[in-house]
């Protein structure tokens, strides 16, 4: 479930009602930042280049590549692209 909310200075308040039990534990992921159109274009170009590379790699090489990339990037701070 993806929930949009607003931080009011004390707590994150959802914009829509949620069907949750009182005191139910939830995990909130805060996007690090939004990208400018120029930054987004550079990211898209890099992703396209990576997609080209994957056509040349064996499944084992793809796995190694994925492992290296995930270690270099902090996926705890995901940004929707």
N, C-alpha and C positions, 0 to 999 in steps of 0.2 A: 504494500500500500504506500503510495506517495501522498504526503499531506503538505499543503502549503500553509504557512503560518507567519506570524509577525512577532518579533521579540519586543516586548513592551518595557524593557529595562530590568525586568525581574524574571519573567518566564516567557516561553514561546507559546503563543496563543494560536490555535488552528483557526483558519478562516471559515471552515465548515465544521458542523458537528461530527463527532467521531463516535462510533459504536465500540467503546472500550469499557472494560470493567474499572471501577475506582481503584487507584493505586497500581494499575497494570503498568509494568515496565515497558518503556518504548526507547528506541534508539533514534537519535536525531542527527542527520548528516547536514552540515552547513557547507554550501559551495564556497570555495575559496574566493573566486572572483569571476566576473563576466569578462569576456574578451572583446576588444574593439574589433570592428570589421577587418582591419588590416591584420591584427593578431590572429583572428579566426581563419583568414585566408592562408596565412603561413602554416597554421596547424593543419588545415585541410590538405595543403600541398605535401606536407610531411607524411600525413596518413596515407595519401595516394602513393607516395614513393614506397612506403612500407608495404602497402598492398601489392605493388609490383614485385618487391623482393620476395614476398611469400610464394609467388608463383614459381620461384627458382629454388626454393628450399625443400629438402626432404622433410617428412613429418618429424623426424628426430631433431633436425636443425631448427624447425619452427618451435619445438618445445624448448630448446635451449634458448632461442631468441626471446620467447615469451618470459622465461624465467629471469633472464638478464634485465629485460625492460621493466618487469614488475618490481625487481629489486631497486632499480634506479629511480622509479617513480613511487611516490607515496600515495598508494591507492586509498588511503584513509581520507585523503582530501580530494575526492573526485570532482571533476568538473564535467558537466554535460556538454557534449560537443554536438 
